[in-house]
Amino acid sequence: MEGDSVTLNNDVKVQRDDLILWMFGPQDTRIAEINKQVIDIFNSNVKFGYRLQMDSQTGSLTIRNIRTEHSGLYKLAIYNSRETTYKNFSVTVYARLPIAVITRDSSQCSSSSERPTNQNCSLLCSAVNVSDVTLSWYKGNRLLSRISVSDLSISLSLPLEVEYQDKNTYSCVLNNPISNQTRHLDITQLCHACPARLPVPVITRNSSNCFSSSSSSSGSSVSSCVLLCSAVNVSDVTLSWYKGNSLLSSISVSDLSISLSLPLEVEYQEKNTYSCVLNNPISNQTRHLDITQLCHTRPDCHSPWLVAALTFAVVLAMLAIVMGCLYRKYRTSRPKAETVQTDDIELAYAETKFLPNVQNKKPNGTEETIYSTVNGH
């Protein structure tokens, strides 16, 4: 088996003048020899490297950590003064067997969320990168089906259909001529009712988070778009955001049927591809993000300073209009000084005109004061 040490035995004791020569493959490539009790290992051979070792007493050859590519025909030639002896060794190296994997055929639940009407559960036993093996299904000790592969290293799969309430024991066996690996089937674990069909997640823009974030290194403002991926009434699922093939974030829920939401923040002009994936153990649903559709610039997404300036300008304009109206009302309600109209009788007021006083002295020395008259209009 691969990884073991294999010894090709020579039962004859090496004599002083003997030449012991080991060859490998169809070209009889020299790989090791003992000549006059001097051991020479041809480590320059890439196929074996430093795996070869010879016994100086018998000339037996040991291959350490043997690999499948070391399978083939080995030839031993013994030359001495009496005779020449040949021996052939056919070596087959088998890879270590993996344990087969049993899975449920997920396509059985792809079209309906209910249990199939025929009450049967379709299973698949698989083994990858195997060669020279046989894959088999057993019911108890009775062989049900099998499939074999020869030299090629391929993947094998073998289906089996059982009833949901089947109480028999089933096993999947992978074997080669020297070993085997067995996987026993647990019907109760794999053959439960199909889970509910997954909904396609919904991506929406979070309108309450329309803002600009400043870059501390450059001082520039970078506009961000906050998105929300949601799925309602789900259980036993995981909701994830991916950037290309890289997982960005995920959230899971177990048995309870609830609603899940997972946020993501991207730049408006971003060119990367994003997707939101909802999955359970047997299926998944993917929603791809269209940034140009959801993350366009909106008229209500402005800088706070710009909004404040616009608000202040509007307030000032309204104040100016109110002051203008009050002033015009005051002008139109003010009375005229010249005329007062009462009961359709017009009263005319005299215009007061003050004239300087004139004083005359009489001959007797007394003074006479003369007053000016008031003329009415």
C-alpha positions in Angstrom: 0.0 0.0 0.0 1.1 3.5 -0.7 3.4 4.9 2.0 4.6 1.4 3.1 8.1 0.0 2.8 8.5 -3.0 0.5 11.4 -5.4 0.4 12.3 -7.5 -2.7 14.2 -10.4 -1.1 17.2 -12.2 -2.6 17.7 -15.5 -0.7 21.3 -16.0 -1.9 24.2 -14.7 0.1 26.4 -12.3 -1.8 29.9 -13.5 -2.6 33.1 -11.3 -2.7 33.2 -11.2 -6.5 29.5 -11.2 -7.3 27.8 -8.4 -9.2 24.2 -7.8 -8.0 22.2 -5.6 -10.3 18.6 -4.2 -9.9 16.7 -2.9 -12.9 13.2 -1.4 -13.2 10.6 -0.9 -15.9 10.4 -1.8 -19.6 13.7 -0.1 -20.4 15.5 -2.2 -17.7 16.7 1.1 -16.1 19.5 0.5 -13.5 18.5 1.6 -10.1 21.0 -0.1 -7.7 23.9 -2.6 -7.6 26.5 -4.3 -5.5 29.9 -4.8 -7.3 32.6 -6.5 -5.4 30.8 -5.7 -2.1 30.5 -2.0 -2.9 26.9 -0.7 -2.9 25.9 1.9 -5.5 22.4 3.4 -5.4 21.5 5.5 -8.4 19.8 8.3 -6.6 19.9 10.5 -9.7 16.8 8.5 -10.8 13.9 11.0 -10.3 11.3 8.3 -10.0 12.8 6.9 -6.8 14.8 9.7 -5.3 16.4 8.5 -2.0 13.9 5.8 -1.3 16.1 2.8 -2.3 18.2 0.7 0.1 20.2 -2.5 -0.4 21.2 -5.2 2.0 25.0 -5.7 1.7 24.7 -9.4 2.8 21.9 -10.6 0.5 21.5 -7.8 -2.1 17.8 -7.5 -1.2 16.2 -4.2 -2.3 14.0 -2.1 0.0 11.8 0.7 -1.4 10.8 3.1 1.4 7.6 5.2 1.3 6.5 3.5 -1.9 4.1 5.3 -4.3 1.7 4.1 -6.9 4.1 5.2 -9.7 6.6 2.6 -8.4 4.3 -0.2 -9.5 5.9 -2.3 -12.3 8.4 -5.1 -13.0 11.7 -5.2 -11.1 14.6 -7.5 -12.4 17.4 -8.8 -10.4 20.6 -10.1 -12.2 23.3 -11.9 -10.3 26.6 -12.3 -12.1 29.5 -14.5 -10.8 32.2 -16.7 -12.2 30.0 -19.8 -12.0 26.7 -18.6 -13.5 24.3 -15.7 -14.2 21.0 -15.8 -12.4 17.8 -13.7 -13.1 14.8 -13.0 -10.9 11.7 -11.0 -11.7 9.4 -9.2 -9.1 6.0 -7.8 -10.1 5.0 -5.0 -7.8 1.5 -3.3 -7.6 1.1 -0.4 -5.3 -2.4 0.6 -4.2 -3.3 4.1 -3.0 -4.8 4.4 0.5 -8.6 4.2 0.2 -10.7 7.2 1.2 -13.9 6.6 3.2 -16.9 6.8 0.8 -19.4 9.6 1.4 -23.2 9.1 1.4 -25.3 12.1 0.5 -29.0 12.6 -0.4 -29.9 13.5 -4.0 -30.8 17.1 -3.6 -32.7 17.2 -6.9 -35.4 15.2 -5.2 -36.4 18.3 -3.2 -35.8 20.9 -5.9 -39.4 21.1 -7.3 -41.5 20.8 -4.1 -41.3 21.6 -0.5 -43.2 18.5 0.5 -42.1 14.9 0.8 -42.3 13.0 -2.5 -45.4 11.0 -3.0 -43.6 7.7 -3.6 -42.2 7.9 0.0 -38.7 7.0 -1.3 -35.4 8.6 -0.5 -32.7 8.7 -3.2 -29.1 8.4 -1.9 -25.7 8.6 -3.5 -22.5 7.0 -2.4 -19.3 8.7 -3.8 -15.5 8.4 -3.8 -13.2 10.8 -5.5 -9.8 10.4 -7.1 -9.7 6.6 -6.9 -8.3 3.9 -9.2 -8.4 0.1 -9.2 -11.3 0.0 -6.8 -14.9 -1.2 -6.5 -17.7 0.8 -5.0 -20.7 -1.3 -3.6 -24.0 -1.0 -1.8 -24.9 -3.7 0.8 -28.2 -4.4 2.5 -27.0 -6.2 5.6 -24.5 -8.7 4.1 -26.2 -9.0 0.7 -24.7 -7.2 -2.2 -27.2 -4.8 -3.9 -25.1 -3.1 -6.6 -21.5 -2.3 -7.5 -19.3 -0.3 -9.9 -15.6 -0.7 -10.6 -12.8 1.4 -12.1 -9.4 0.2 -13.4 -6.2 2.2 -13.7 -7.7 5.7 -14.3 -7.9 8.0 -11.3 -11.6 9.2 -11.4 -14.6 9.9 -9.2 -17.2 7.1 -8.6 -20.8 7.4 -7.6 -23.4 4.7 -7.0 -27.1 5.5 -6.3 -29.5 3.8 -3.9 -33.2 4.3 -3.3 -34.8 3.3 0.1 -38.1 4.0 1.8 -38.2 6.7 4.5 -39.3 4.2 7.2 -37.0 1.4 6.1 -35.5 -0.3 9.2 -32.9 -2.4 7.4 -29.1 -1.7 7.7 -27.3 -0.4 4.6 -23.6 0.2 4.0 -21.4 1.6 1.1 -18.1 -0.2 0.7 -15.0 1.0 -1.2 -12.4 -1.7 -1.7 -9.3 -2.8 -3.7 -7.6 -6.2 -3.6 -5.8 -5.5 -0.3 -8.1 -3.2 1.8 -11.6 -1.7 2.1 -13.4 1.2 3.7 -17.0 1.1 4.8 -19.6 3.8 5.4 -22.8 2.9 7.2 -26.1 4.6 6.3 -28.1 6.5 8.9 -31.5 6.7 7.2 -33.1 8.8 10.0 -30.4 11.5 9.5 -30.4 11.7 5.7 -34.0 10.7 4.8 -36.1 13.2 6.7 -38.7 15.2 4.9 -37.6 17.8 2.3 -37.0 21.2 3.8 -39.1 24.2 2.6 -38.1 25.6 -0.7 -35.8 28.6 -0.2 -37.1 32.1 -1.3 -34.9 34.3 -3.4 -33.4 37.0 -1.1 -34.3 40.7 -1.7 -31.8 43.5 -1.9 -33.1 47.0 -1.1 -31.5 50.3 -0.4 -31.5 51.6 3.2 -32.9 55.1 2.5 -32.3 56.2 6.2 -28.6 55.9 5.7 -28.0 58.4 2.9 -24.8 60.2 3.9 -21.3 61.2 2.9 -18.3 59.8 4.8 -15.0 61.7 4.9 -11.7 60.2 4.1 -9.2 61.1 6.8 -6.1 60.5 4.7 -7.1 62.7 1.7 -9.8 64.9 3.2 -12.1 64.0 0.4 -15.7 63.0 0.7 -16.7 59.5 -0.4 -20.4 58.8 -1.1 -21.6 55.5 0.3 -24.7 53.4 -0.4 -26.1 51.3 2.4 -27.9 48.1 1.2 -29.9 45.5 2.9 -30.4 41.9 1.9 -33.4 40.2 3.4 -35.3 36.9 3.5 -38.5 36.3 5.4 -40.0 33.3 7.2 -36.8 31.1 6.9 -35.3 28.5 9.2 -32.1 26.5 9.2 -30.5 28.8 6.7 -27.4 31.1 6.3 -27.6 34.5 4.6 -24.3 35.8 3.2 -22.8 38.7 1.2 -20.1 37.8 -1.4 -17.7 40.1 -3.3 -16.9 38.0 -6.3 -16.1 34.6 -4.7 -15.0 36.1 -1.4 -17.3 35.9 1.6 -17.8 39.3 3.2 -20.3 38.5 6.0 -22.9 36.0 7.0 -25.7 35.4 9.5 -27.4 32.1 10.4 -30.7 31.0 12.0 -31.5 27.6 13.4 -34.9 26.1 13.9 -37.0 29.2 14.4 -38.8 30.6 11.3 -37.9 34.3 11.3 -36.8 37.1 9.0 -33.1 37.7 8.3 -31.4 40.9 7.2 -27.8 41.6 6.4 -26.4 45.1 5.6 -23.7 46.0 3.1 -22.1 49.4 2.4 -20.6 50.1 -1.0 -19.4 53.2 -2.9 -21.6 54.7 -5.6 -19.0 54.2 -8.4 -17.9 50.8 -7.3 -17.2 48.3 -10.2 -17.0 45.1 -8.2 -19.6 42.3 -8.4 -21.6 41.6 -5.3 -24.2 38.9 -4.6 -26.4 37.9 -1.6 -26.8 34.1 -1.1 -29.4 32.3 1.0 -28.6 28.6 1.5 -29.3 25.5 3.6 -27.5 22.1 3.5 -29.1 21.0 0.2 -29.8 24.1 -1.9 -29.2 27.8 -2.3 -30.7 30.9 -3.8 -28.6 33.8 -5.1 -29.5 37.5 -5.8 -26.9 39.5 -7.7 -26.5 43.2 -6.9 -27.0 45.9 -9.6 -25.2 48.9 -8.1 -26.2 51.2 -11.0 -29.9 50.5 -10.3 -30.0 50.8 -6.5 -27.1 53.1 -5.8 -27.7 56.1 -8.1 -27.3 59.6 -6.6 -30.7 60.8 -5.2 -31.8 64.4 -5.0 -32.5 64.1 -1.2 -29.0 62.9 -0.5 -27.0 66.1 0.0 -24.4 67.4 2.3 -25.9 68.6 5.7 -24.2 72.0 5.2 -26.0 72.5 1.8 -29.3 71.6 3.3 -28.8 74.0 6.2 -27.8 76.8 3.8 -30.9 76.2 1.6 -33.2 76.2 4.7 -31.7 79.5 5.9 -32.2 81.1 2.5 -35.8 80.1 2.4 -36.5 81.5 5.9 -34.9 84.8 5.0 -37.0 85.0 1.8 -40.2 84.4 3.8 -39.3 87.0 6.4 -38.7 89.6 3.7 -42.1 88.9 2.1 -43.9 89.2 5.5 -42.1 92.5 6.3 -43.0 93.9 2.9 -46.7 93.1 3.4 -46.7 94.7 6.9 -45.1 97.8 5.5 -47.5 98.2 2.7 -50.5 97.8 5.1 -49.0 100.4 7.4 -48.7 103.0 4.5 -52.2 102.5 3.3 -53.7 102.9 6.8 -51.9 106.2 7.8 -54.3 109.4 7.9 -53.6 112.6 5.9 -52.6 115.7 7.9 -54.5 118.3 5.8 -58.1 117.0 5.8 -60.3 115.1 8.3 -63.7 114.0 7.0 -66.5 113.7 9.5 -70.2 113.2 8.7 -69.7 114.4 5.2 -68.7 117.9 6.6 -65.3 119.1 5.7 -63.6 121.1 8.3 -60.9 123.5 7.1 -58.2 124.5 9.5 -56.6 127.9 9.3 -53.0 128.1 8.5 -51.3 129.8 11.3 -49.0 132.6 10.3 -47.1 134.5 12.9 -46.1 138.1 12.0 -43.6 140.2 14.0 -45.0 142.6 16.6 -45.0 146.3 15.7 -44.6 148.8 18.5 -45.2 152.6 18.0 -44.2 155.3 20.4 -46.6 158.1 21.0 -45.5 161.7 21.5 -46.3 161.5 25.2 -43.8 158.8 25.6 -46.2 155.8 25.9 -45.9 152.7 23.6 -48.7 151.3 21.5 -48.7 147.5 20.7 -50.3 146.5 17.4 -51.3 142.8 16.9 -51.4 141.1 13.6 -54.5 139.6 12.3 -55.2 135.9 11.4 -56.6 135.4 8.0 -58.9 132.4 7.5 -58.9 130.3 4.3 
